[in-house]
């Protein structure tokens, strides 16, 4: 039975694709590089028109993480010194980005991976596809409650192999179709947000996230690896429960609880990783500005 499940993930990954550029992956390892992003690429990143769809976890990332970096959380009685410092001076203004909950006019938020992907496609067709649209970077994320009750879609007791409408295939196919239909746009693929505690469907979330990571790397995608960031403590140590990656307990918005919504520390890390990803989509090589060769200091201007 386990072999069939493994084959399911492999099938997600190895669909032949045309040769593509190298993948750009924003995971926990890039958070420390945030301060090294050259200001010129921050300016290019914030000039982009972004549409990123999310649910409650995304609200925390926007309000706490992006808000801190944008200097909007400067009250020292409620926020750490880092946020206070950004309130004094900051280049990280995301006002050009539409970081939106699911639009009600396109179905409203769905706690179902397949329905949510259909809704995202409808939203993109309405807001991104038209020639007059100014959006040039588009993405979405699943939440830990989304669609993981759909295990029967590929349960080997009922299917000898996963059918094409499994949520993993549904996501992959819709994202590929949207990329083909919008060749001038960049699409951000994203792993699902995680539970702080284990749950009966953690293996399904793990299969989706692991399969997506491998597929994105093999096919040159932009990957916002939310799950990897949530499942690694600031020192880089992984957080797991019963073999599944889980959001670190210290990232819970309710200290000491198992609330899966990210607190300021987690939201700030997720926001920094997204800025890093946006800088990379804007042409930054990932090499810190400080690593560039220093200009020569001993030049003299000679008279012609």
Residue pairs with C-beta under 8 A, 6 or more apart in sequence:
1 156
4 156
4 160
4 161
5 156
5 207
7 161
8 154
8 161
8 162
8 166
8 168
8 207
9 207
9 210
9 211
9 214
11 161
11 162
12 168
12 169
12 172
12 211
12 212
12 214
12 215
13 211
13 214
13 215
13 218
14 218
15 172
17 218
17 219
20 219
20 220
20 221
21 220
22 220
23 216
23 217
23 218
23 219
23 220
23 221
23 222
23 223
24 221
24 222
24 223
24 277
24 280
24 281
25 213
25 216
25 217
25 223
25 225
26 223
26 224
26 225
26 229
26 273
26 274
26 276
26 277
26 280
27 223
27 225
27 228
27 229
27 273
28 225
28 228
28 229
28 231
28 232
28 236
28 269
28 273
29 236
30 273
30 276
30 277
31 229
31 269
31 272
31 273
31 276
33 276
33 286
33 288
34 272
34 273
34 275
34 276
36 288
36 289
36 290
37 275
37 276
37 279
37 284
37 288
38 279
38 284
38 288
38 289
39 91
41 279
41 282
41 283
41 284
42 91
42 92
42 275
42 279
43 91
44 279
44 282
44 283
45 275
45 278
45 279
45 281
45 282
46 91
46 92
46 93
46 94
46 95
46 96
46 97
46 278
47 96
48 96
48 97
48 136
48 137
48 278
48 281
48 282
49 96
49 97
49 98
49 134
49 135
49 136
49 137
50 94
50 96
50 97
50 98
50 99
50 135
50 136
50 137
50 138
50 139
50 278
51 97
51 98
51 100
51 123
51 124
51 127
51 128
51 135
51 137
51 138
51 139
52 58
52 97
52 98
52 99
52 100
52 137
52 138
52 139
52 140
52 141
52 188
53 100
53 101
53 102
53 120
53 123
53 139
53 140
53 141
54 61
54 62
54 99
54 100
54 101
54 140
54 141
54 143
55 101
55 102
55 109
55 141
55 143
55 146
56 143
56 261
57 141
57 143
57 144
57 193
57 226
57 260
57 261
57 262
58 99
58 101
58 141
59 101
60 253
60 261
60 262
60 263
60 266
60 267
61 99
61 262
61 267
61 270
61 271
61 274
62 99
62 271
63 267
64 73
64 262
64 263
64 264
64 267
64 268
64 271
65 262
65 264
65 266
65 267
65 268
65 269
65 270
65 271
65 272
66 92
66 94
66 99
66 271
66 274
67 73
68 79
68 82
68 83
68 86
68 264
68 267
68 268
68 271
69 86
69 90
69 92
69 94
69 268
69 271
69 272
69 275
70 86
70 90
70 92
70 93
70 94
70 95
71 83
71 86
71 87
71 88
71 89
71 90
71 92
72 87
73 79
73 83
73 86
73 87
73 264
74 83
74 84
74 86
74 87
74 88
75 84
76 84
79 264
80 264
82 268
83 264
86 92
92 275
98 135
101 109
102 108
102 109
102 110
102 116
102 119
102 123
103 123
106 119
106 122
106 123
106 126
107 115
107 118
107 119
107 122
108 119
109 116
110 116
110 119
110 146
111 143
111 145
111 146
111 147
112 146
112 147
112 149
112 150
113 142
113 146
113 147
113 148
113 150
113 167
113 170
113 171
114 147
114 150
114 165
114 167
114 170
115 147
116 140
116 142
116 146
116 147
117 140
117 167
117 170
117 171
117 174
118 174
120 140
120 174
121 174
121 177
121 178
124 138
124 178
124 182
127 133
127 135
128 135
128 138
128 182
128 185
129 181
129 182
135 185
136 184
136 185
136 186
137 185
137 186
137 187
137 188
137 278
137 281
138 178
138 182
138 185
138 186
138 187
138 188
139 187
139 188
139 189
139 190
139 222
139 224
140 190
141 190
141 191
141 192
141 193
141 224
141 226
142 171
142 190
142 192
142 193
142 208
143 192
143 193
144 192
144 193
144 194
144 195
144 199
144 205
144 260
146 192
147 167
148 199
148 201
148 204
148 205
149 201
150 166
150 167
150 204
151 201
151 204
152 158
153 159
153 162
153 163
153 165
153 166
153 167
154 162
154 163
154 166
162 168
162 169
163 169
164 173
167 208
168 207
168 208
168 211
168 212
171 208
171 212
172 212
172 215
175 187
175 189
178 187
179 185
179 187
186 222
186 281
187 221
187 222
188 222
188 223
188 224
188 277
189 212
189 216
189 221
189 222
189 223
189 224
190 223
190 224
190 225
190 226
191 208
191 209
191 212
191 213
191 223
191 224
191 225
191 226
191 227
191 228
192 205
192 208
192 209
192 226
192 227
193 226
193 227
193 230
193 247
193 260
193 262
194 205
194 226
194 227
194 230
194 231
194 245
194 246
194 247
194 260
195 202
195 205
195 246
195 247
195 258
195 260
196 246
196 247
196 248
196 249
196 251
196 252
196 257
196 258
196 259
196 260
197 241
197 246
197 258
197 260
198 241
198 242
198 244
198 246
202 241
202 242
202 244
202 246
203 243
203 244
205 227
205 244
206 243
206 244
206 245
209 227
209 245
212 223
213 223
213 225
213 228
215 221
216 222
216 223
217 223
222 277
222 280
222 281
224 273
224 274
224 277
225 273
226 270
227 245
228 245
229 266
229 269
229 270
229 273
230 247
230 248
230 251
230 262
230 266
230 270
231 238
231 239
231 240
231 245
231 246
231 247
231 248
232 238
232 239
232 248
233 239
233 248
233 250
234 265
234 269
238 245
239 245
239 246
239 247
239 248
239 249
240 246
247 260
247 262
247 266
248 266
249 258
250 265
251 262
251 263
251 265
251 266
252 258
252 259
252 260
252 261
252 262
252 263
253 259
253 261
253 262
253 263
255 263
262 270
280 286
